[in-house]
């Protein structure tokens, strides 16, 4: 197989030097221990102290050599990774033309891509695997039909182990988790109080967004440290549509269109009246 990113020969030479140094590092301990007769420091004669000094100098020299070649190894690996990343940017859309698919998603590991084609009310999903050594994409299935993008995101996460920015986030331990999004039209907002925002769900069930569970990334980004400030959510505006995002699982998004500007402003006014704030993100 043609490997475009093989290591140069000097990489393996440096690796051998590091391995030899690590062996010498421990072999030197046993050698010196044998020379001094396994005695305690209180029993050392002048000759033993001389041997100990020689041992320490040798250990320092071995460590310096080992770390120097380890540094060279790291520099080679770093340069190789830069080349791999640059090649990925070239290869990630190879084999497809603009307009062939409605959505193209790439996983976090740069190992797979999801090709999504909309046909009528359905979506067809194709998953392909990337071979970085030759730059080819190999299909993993013949295509599956789904009713919505939400179903595709869920299937990618649970069935394909496919984690991308569209369907996965990391928890506080760094593990990928599936975040389900629930969009609530602003017309479904029933009440805004100091405890939270009550809204009517599709099943005519009243639920509540608790303010204290809201997003805090914004305040961390801008180094805000006021203890009496509540961080409610992010606000975005795209093509006239306003979205208020409450982070959690499920993620609740209150949506207002261009004709609901008054409802949107009224909601913000009530939220701020109770001491809660929302922040704009770009």
C-alpha positions as CSV (number, residue, x, y, z in Angstrom):
1,X,0.0,0.0,0.0
2,X,1.3,3.5,-0.9
3,X,1.8,5.4,2.4
4,X,2.0,9.1,1.7
5,X,3.0,9.9,5.2
6,X,5.7,7.4,6.1
7,X,8.4,8.5,8.6
8,X,11.9,9.2,7.3
9,X,14.7,6.8,8.1
10,X,16.2,9.1,10.6
11,X,13.0,8.9,12.7
12,X,13.6,5.2,13.3
13,X,17.3,5.9,14.1
14,X,16.4,8.5,16.7
15,X,13.8,6.0,18.1
16,X,16.5,3.4,18.4
17,X,18.8,5.9,20.2
18,X,16.1,6.7,22.7
19,X,15.4,3.0,23.3
20,X,19.1,2.3,23.9
21,X,19.4,5.3,26.3
22,X,16.4,4.0,28.3
23,X,18.1,0.6,28.6
24,X,21.4,2.2,29.6
25,X,19.6,4.3,32.2
26,X,18.5,1.3,34.2
27,X,21.5,-0.9,33.3
28,X,23.8,1.8,34.8
29,X,21.9,1.6,38.1
30,X,22.5,-2.2,38.4
31,X,26.1,-1.9,37.4
32,X,26.9,0.8,40.0
33,X,25.0,-1.1,42.6
34,X,27.2,-4.1,41.9
35,X,30.4,-2.0,42.1
36,X,29.5,-0.5,45.4
37,X,28.5,-3.9,46.9
38,X,25.0,-2.9,47.6
39,X,26.1,-0.9,50.7
40,X,24.2,1.9,52.4
41,X,25.6,5.5,52.1
42,X,26.9,5.3,55.7
43,X,29.2,2.4,54.7
44,X,30.6,4.1,51.6
45,X,34.4,4.4,51.3
46,X,36.1,7.1,49.2
47,X,36.1,4.7,46.2
48,X,32.3,4.2,46.5
49,X,31.7,8.0,46.6
50,X,33.8,8.3,43.4
51,X,31.8,5.6,41.7
52,X,28.5,7.3,42.8
53,X,29.7,10.6,41.3
54,X,30.6,8.8,38.0
55,X,27.2,7.2,38.1
56,X,25.3,10.5,38.5
57,X,27.3,12.1,35.7
58,X,26.6,9.2,33.4
59,X,22.9,9.3,34.3
60,X,22.7,13.0,33.5
61,X,24.5,12.5,30.2
62,X,22.2,9.6,29.2
63,X,19.1,11.6,30.1
64,X,20.3,14.7,28.2
65,X,21.0,12.5,25.1
66,X,17.6,10.7,25.4
67,X,15.6,14.0,25.7
68,X,17.5,15.5,22.8
69,X,16.6,12.7,20.5
70,X,13.0,12.6,21.9
71,X,12.8,16.3,21.0
72,X,13.9,15.5,17.4
73,X,11.3,12.7,17.2
74,X,8.6,15.2,18.3
75,X,9.6,17.7,15.8
76,X,9.4,15.1,13.0
77,X,6.0,14.0,14.1
78,X,4.8,17.6,14.3
79,X,5.9,18.3,10.8
80,X,4.2,15.1,9.6
81,X,1.0,16.0,11.3
82,X,1.0,19.4,9.6
83,X,1.3,17.6,6.2
84,X,-1.5,15.2,7.1
85,X,-3.8,18.0,8.2
86,X,-3.1,19.9,5.0
87,X,-3.8,16.8,2.9
88,X,-7.1,16.2,4.8
89,X,-8.3,19.7,3.7
90,X,-7.6,18.7,0.1
91,X,-9.2,15.2,0.4
92,X,-12.2,15.7,2.6
93,X,-14.4,16.7,-0.4
94,X,-12.7,14.6,-3.0
95,X,-15.0,12.5,-5.2
96,X,-18.0,14.8,-4.8
97,X,-19.0,18.0,-6.5
98,X,-20.8,21.0,-5.0
99,X,-24.6,20.3,-5.2
100,X,-24.2,16.5,-5.2
101,X,-25.5,16.3,-1.6
102,X,-27.5,18.6,0.6
103,X,-25.2,18.0,3.6
104,X,-21.6,16.8,4.0
105,X,-20.5,16.2,7.6
106,X,-17.1,15.0,8.8
107,X,-16.4,13.3,12.0
108,X,-14.0,14.6,14.7
109,X,-11.3,12.0,14.0
110,X,-11.1,12.8,10.2
111,X,-11.8,9.2,9.5
112,X,-15.4,9.3,8.0
113,X,-17.8,11.5,6.3
114,X,-21.6,11.5,6.1
115,X,-23.2,12.4,2.8
116,X,-26.9,13.3,3.1
117,X,-29.2,13.7,0.1
118,X,-32.8,15.1,0.5
119,X,-35.4,13.4,-1.7
120,X,-38.9,14.8,-1.1
121,X,-39.7,14.5,2.6
122,X,-37.0,11.9,3.3
123,X,-33.2,12.0,3.7
124,X,-30.8,9.4,2.4
125,X,-27.6,8.9,4.4
126,X,-24.3,7.5,3.0
127,X,-21.3,7.0,5.3
128,X,-17.8,6.7,3.8
129,X,-14.5,5.8,5.4
130,X,-11.3,7.7,4.6
131,X,-7.9,6.1,4.0
132,X,-5.3,8.8,4.7
133,X,-2.5,6.8,3.2
134,X,-3.9,6.8,-0.3
135,X,-6.5,9.5,0.0
136,X,-9.5,7.4,-1.1
137,X,-13.0,7.2,0.3
138,X,-14.7,3.8,0.7
139,X,-18.5,3.5,1.2
140,X,-19.6,1.6,4.3
141,X,-23.2,1.1,3.2
142,X,-25.6,1.5,0.3
143,X,-27.5,4.3,1.9
144,X,-30.2,4.4,4.5
145,X,-33.5,6.4,4.4
146,X,-34.5,8.6,7.4
147,X,-37.5,10.9,8.0
148,X,-35.5,13.8,9.4
149,X,-32.0,15.2,10.0
150,X,-32.7,14.7,13.7
151,X,-33.0,10.9,13.1
152,X,-29.8,11.0,11.0
153,X,-27.8,12.7,13.8
154,X,-29.0,10.2,16.3
155,X,-28.2,7.2,14.0
156,X,-24.8,8.5,13.3
157,X,-24.0,8.8,17.0
158,X,-25.4,5.5,18.2
159,X,-25.2,3.2,15.1
160,X,-22.1,4.4,13.3
161,X,-20.0,5.8,16.2
162,X,-19.8,8.9,14.1
163,X,-19.2,12.0,16.2
164,X,-19.2,15.4,14.5
165,X,-20.1,19.0,15.4
166,X,-23.6,18.5,14.1
167,X,-24.5,15.6,16.4
168,X,-22.1,15.4,19.3
169,X,-20.5,17.5,22.1
170,X,-18.1,16.7,24.9
171,X,-19.0,16.4,28.5
172,X,-16.8,17.7,31.4
173,X,-14.8,14.5,31.1
174,X,-14.1,14.9,27.5
175,X,-16.4,12.1,26.3
176,X,-18.6,12.6,23.3
177,X,-22.3,12.8,24.2
178,X,-25.4,13.1,22.0
179,X,-27.4,16.3,22.4
180,X,-31.0,16.3,21.4
181,X,-32.4,19.7,20.3
182,X,-36.0,20.7,20.9
183,X,-37.3,23.8,19.1
184,X,-40.0,25.7,20.8
185,X,-41.9,28.5,18.9
186,X,-42.0,31.7,20.9
187,X,-45.8,31.5,20.7
188,X,-45.7,28.5,23.0
189,X,-44.1,30.5,25.8
190,X,-46.7,30.6,28.6
191,X,-45.1,32.6,31.4
192,X,-41.8,34.1,32.5
193,X,-41.1,34.3,36.2
194,X,-38.1,34.5,38.5
195,X,-38.0,30.7,38.5
196,X,-37.8,30.2,34.8
197,X,-39.7,30.2,31.5
198,X,-42.8,28.0,31.2
199,X,-43.7,26.8,27.7
200,X,-46.3,24.5,26.2
201,X,-45.0,21.4,24.5
202,X,-46.5,19.7,21.5
203,X,-48.3,17.2,23.7
204,X,-50.0,20.2,25.5
205,X,-47.8,19.5,28.5
206,X,-46.4,22.5,30.3
207,X,-42.7,22.4,31.0
208,X,-40.2,24.9,32.4
209,X,-36.7,26.1,31.6
210,X,-34.8,26.7,34.8
211,X,-32.6,29.7,34.4
212,X,-29.8,28.4,36.7
213,X,-29.2,25.5,34.3
214,X,-28.3,27.9,31.5
215,X,-25.2,28.3,29.5
216,X,-22.0,29.7,31.2
217,X,-19.5,29.6,28.4
218,X,-20.1,33.2,27.5
219,X,-19.1,34.6,30.9
220,X,-16.0,32.4,31.0
221,X,-14.9,33.6,27.5
222,X,-15.2,37.2,28.5
223,X,-13.8,36.7,32.1
224,X,-17.1,37.9,33.8
225,X,-16.9,36.9,37.5
226,X,-19.9,38.7,39.1
227,X,-21.3,36.4,41.7
228,X,-24.8,37.9,41.5
229,X,-25.2,37.6,37.7
230,X,-27.2,34.8,36.2
231,X,-26.3,33.5,32.8
232,X,-29.3,32.6,30.8
233,X,-28.5,31.6,27.3
234,X,-27.1,32.5,23.9
235,X,-29.0,34.6,21.4
236,X,-28.4,34.3,17.6
237,X,-30.0,36.0,14.6
238,X,-29.8,34.5,11.2
239,X,-31.8,35.7,8.1
240,X,-34.2,37.5,10.5
241,X,-34.9,34.4,12.6
242,X,-34.1,34.8,16.2
243,X,-33.0,31.8,18.4
244,X,-32.6,31.6,22.1
245,X,-30.5,28.6,23.1
246,X,-30.7,27.0,26.5
247,X,-27.9,24.5,26.9
248,X,-28.7,21.1,28.4
249,X,-29.8,17.8,27.3
250,X,-32.2,18.1,25.6
251,X,-31.1,21.5,24.3
252,X,-34.1,23.8,24.2
253,X,-34.2,26.5,21.5
254,X,-36.9,29.2,21.5
255,X,-37.4,30.4,17.9
256,X,-39.0,33.6,16.7
257,X,-39.5,34.5,13.0
258,X,-39.4,38.0,11.5
259,X,-43.1,38.6,12.3
260,X,-42.7,37.9,16.0
261,X,-40.3,40.7,16.8
262,X,-42.7,42.2,19.4
263,X,-43.0,38.8,21.3
264,X,-39.3,38.4,21.2
265,X,-38.6,41.9,22.7
266,X,-41.4,41.4,25.3
267,X,-39.8,38.1,26.4
268,X,-36.3,39.8,26.8
269,X,-37.9,42.6,28.8
270,X,-39.5,40.2,31.2
271,X,-36.4,38.1,31.6
272,X,-34.3,41.2,32.4
273,X,-37.0,42.4,34.8
274,X,-36.3,39.4,37.0
275,X,-32.5,39.9,36.8
276,X,-31.7,37.4,34.1
277,X,-29.6,38.3,31.1
278,X,-29.0,36.8,27.7
279,X,-26.0,37.4,25.5
280,X,-25.4,37.7,21.8
281,X,-23.0,35.4,20.0
282,X,-21.7,35.7,16.4
